Amino acid sequence: MFTALSHDIIVHEVTHAILDGLHRRFAEPTSVDSLAFHEAFADIVALFSHFSLEEAVSAQIAKDGGSLDNRSLPSGLARQFGEATGRDGALREAIDDHSGAAPVILRDDMTEPHERGAVLVAAVFDAFLSIYENRTADLLRIAGIRPGIGPDQNLHPDLVKRLTREASKAAEHVMRMCIRALDYLPPVDVRFGDFLRAIITADYDLVPDDVLNYRLAIIEGFRRRGIIPEGCLSLAVDSLLWEAPVHHLAADYDDLDLDLEPKFDRTTAIKAAEENAESVHWWILGSESFRTTEDKPWQEVCGVVFRRGLISYDDRETILSRPGDPKGFAPPVEIHSVRTSRRTGPDGQDLRQLIIEIVQQRRGFYDQNEQELQDKHGDNPSGEDFVFRGGATLIFDLREGHLRYAVRKRISDDARLEQQRDFLAGYRFGSTAFGYGLQGGSTGTALDEPFALVHRGG
């Protein structure tokens, strides 16, 4: 069994690498969702890449009478790998079995990253099936076919071709919705609910009029699987959209001095990215304008500390201080990424954005009393038990020059700190998600998920 030659495994692992390059902190173990998201997103890309293989999709559509809601080659991941490792079919399936059991929903006891991530994959695939059925309902009616009757219907080859085309379009559209959402995620500690809100917001920005109800299909898929975002009043689209910043903030691109032209040479692109990050870093920390009261609204929006003494949570001593600054007046921040995006909608909409990711570090302790002591006095600056991060993804509208969204996880969020403490105290593994020290799966061991061995190089 040569995993390096498996289409699914290649796509899955390459997606891991791309996602890690785009969001370097997503590989850190901050919660069961953060680990599972990496696996789920890699599975989503691998799964929907099946639908670019039109011959395989056509064969399945012809076999099942136009339906895609049965377990099949397109809905399964790593079928050959699954069979070689003792599974009865694919390693993971995006469709529930039809034995009459209730749909698999997200549960607190799902801790193994692949197992938990499979629920997110199923939610997205549910949405795809709904979109595919809506796109093809008229074709089946014209042909006099009632969906769900059974696979013994002989479909005309032209109808099979049209259904295949619609399946491929729907799969590409859903995958693009998921990929666009990556720019709308917080830079640290991503949760499944964050992903839903990012999908809805990114799609709303590009396609305000959802006449085909794609966003509703996504929402229903997540609701069906028990994935509910925190802090939302409902699952209505308006409630799921990221909120606009409370302060109207603009970026002076002359001060930023960014090189935003596309680069087609890898070395040049890396150098430009580093220079852009440095420019933003000095714009925040070195500009004279940011030594005034202008700091306060930016700190509130970003959820980090640029200058101490401006807002109430500045006095937490566990927010790292800059070397050589004994008073910790200006705690360091990291500029993870500075990039632009230009997207074109189905009706010619042109969306241009500048995306900046800002992250700050705070020392965390397993002992809550120790945490409170260090927050107040900071007597032990180098002895933390773990690293806690906060920050924001800033999304600027390049046409209007103002901040459109600040998708943040505050450095001062003590409730989230406690959640991460409890999670890490329960598992106590390394600093990267791909080591997998979690217990889970049907046998209660990490080895119950053989795909994890590929990450380890085993």
PyMOL commands that set and color helices and strands:
alter all, ss='L'
color gray80, all
select helices_A, chain A and resi 3-5+7-22+24-27+32-52+54-63+79-84+113-142+157-184+192-206+214-224+237-240+253-256+266-285+288-291+295-302+312-315+368-377+414-427+433-435+446-448+451-456
alter helices_A, ss='H'
color red, helices_A
select strands_A, chain A and resi 76-77+92-93+334-344+350-364+386-397+403-409
alter strands_A, ss='S'
color yellow, strands_A
deselect
rebuild
show_as cartoon
